[in-house]
Amino acid sequence: MIHWPALRGWITRATDFVCADVAGAQLVEFAVTLPLLVVFVVGIFDFSSAFTLKQKLTNVARDAARAAAADPANDLQSLSPTSAPMSVKDAFQVVDSYLLANNIGDCGITLSNSPSGLTWTSTASINGCSLTLIINRGYYFPATGASLPSVSCTSQSSGGQTAIIGTCVSIQYAYPWRFGHVASLLGRTATLPSTISATGVAMNEN
């Protein structure tokens, strides 16, 4: 004869045991997958932010190069040791205004008045914000087959071709990666560039 109260008690205890076992398994699975989930989420936000910054820097570098290239080049004939030419100031102002308007931060940068040839290099670093701006008003590159400009805006060899004179603007902005820190949760190391760089070139019009 079946003793129903005892049977119900056994079923209840068995159900509680199974449920407790499932809950424990879910807790273990969550603990195992949590680091991987954090890495994915941080990676998505980190790389998307870096890509967005790269696009913004590329756009402003091109705009600054066009602004300087459109200015007359006669201000480059007699350089002052205390003041940069107006065309260089225009390029600098385009970059500085854009950074501030887009809440990127200009790191307190000021325009250098000490060029190397026709290249002005300005740097600033404050409170973890680091920025290098290079403006080369005498950037040479061949009419055909020119390669992409380097971060230093160094002129290219004409290779026997007609050389085109333009303006090159390079921006190097320090980017604080977070992905490397969370990757260590999985026992991995990530080597990422410390700066996001962009260059823009425009042919001098005058």
N, C-alpha and C positions, 0 to 999 in steps of 0.2 A: 504494500500500500504506500502511495506517494505522500510524503509529508510536505504539503505545499508551502508552509511558512519557511521550512528549512531550504526547500528548492529555490524559493524567491531570494532568500538570503545568500545562497551560493551564487546565483546568477548576478546579484548586485555586486558581490565581492569580485567576481570575475570581470564584470564590466568595468568596475573602478580600476582594477589592475591593468586592463587593456588600455583604457583611456589615459591612465598615468604613464604607461609605457609610450604611447603615441605622443603625449605632450612632451615627454623627455626627449624623444627623438626629434621633434620639431625644434626644441630648444637647441639641441646640438647642431642641427642643420643651419639654424639661424646664426649661431656663433661661428660656424665655418664659412658661411657665405657673406657675412657682414663685411669683413675686410675687402673682399672682392667687389662688393656693391659700392663701398666707399671709394675705392680706386676708380671704378667706372664713372661714378657721379662727379668726383673731383676732376677726373681727366676730361670729361665732356665740357665742364665749365671752364677749366684752365686753358685747354687748347682752343676753344671757341673765343675766349677773351684774347688770347695771343693772336689768333687769326684776324679778329676785328681790329686790334691795335696795328697789325701789319698793314691792313688795308687803309686805315686812316693815315698812317705815316707815309705810305706810298702816294696817296692822293695829295697830301700837303707838300711832299717833296716835289712832285710834278708841278703843282701850282706855284711854288716858290721859284722853281727853275724858269717857268714861263714868265713870271713877273720880272725877274732880273734880266732875262734874255730880251725882253721887250724894251728895256731901258736903253738909252744911248750909251755907247761904249767909250765915249770921250772922257768919262770920269775915271777911266783906268790909265790914262796917259801920264798923269802926274799924281801919284799916290801920296796921301798925307800920312805921316807916322802917328797922328793923333786921332784920325777920324777915317772910318771906312767909306768907300764910295757910296753914292746914293743907291745905285743898283743893288749893291750888297745889303744895304740897310733895308731895302724893299723886300728882298728875299727873306731876311731875318725876321722882319715884322710879320710877314705872311705866316711863317712857321710858328712864331711865338703867339700870335693872336689865335691861330687855329687850335693850338694845344690848350690854351686857357679857355677858349669857348667850348671845347669838348671835354672839359674837366679831366684832362690828361695830366696837366701840370707841366710847367716849363723848368722846374728845378732851380728857379732863380737865375737862369742863364742870361748872360750879357754878351753883346757882340764884340768879338776880338778886333782890335785895331792893328794887330801885328800880323800881316799876311806873309805867306811863304810863296813868293812869286805872285800869282793871282789867286791864291787859295787862302781863304780865311777859315780857321778852325776855332770854334768856340766850344768850351766844355763847362759843365756845371755838375756838382754832386752835393746833395744836401738831404739829410734825413732819409737815406735809402733811395732817394730819387737821383738818377744819374742820366745825363744827356750829353751827347756830342753832336754838334752841327757843323758840317763842312760845306762851304760854298766856293766852288771853283769857277771863276768867270772866264777862264781861258782854257776850257776843256776841249781838247782836240780828239777827233775820232774820224776814221776813214769814211768816205762817202758810201761805200758798199762793204758788206761783211763785217760791220762793227759788232763787237761783243757787248754784253751787258756791262754797264759801268760797275767798277769795284766800289766797295764801301768807302775807300779813301778818295774817290773821285780823281784818281790818277789818269792822266791823258793816255790814250791808246796810240800805238804806232800806226802811222798811215799806210805802211806797207807799200810805198811807192804810189799810192793813190792821192787824189786831192783830199786834203784834210779839211774837215768842217770844224769851225770854232763854235762852241756852244757854252752853256752854263750847266754845271752839274751840282746838284744839291743832295747831300747824304745826311740821313738822320739815324743815330744809334741811340736807342732808348732801353734802359735796363728794365727787365721784366722779372718780377718775383714769382717764379714757378712754385706751385704747391704740389704738383703731381709727384715730384721726386720724394717728398716727405711721406706721402701716403703709399707710394710704391714700396717703401721699406716695410710696410705692414705685411707684405707678402714675401719679404726677404729678398727683394729685388732692388737694384739701383738704376736710376735713370739719369743719363748724361744729357742735359739740355742746354741750349745756348743761353748765355747770361743776358744777352741783349737782343732786341728785335730791331732789325735794320731795314732801311728802305732808301732807294735812290731815285732821283728824277733828273732827266736831261732835256734841254730845249736848245734849239739852234739860235744863236744870237742874231737878232733882227737888224741891229744897227752897228 
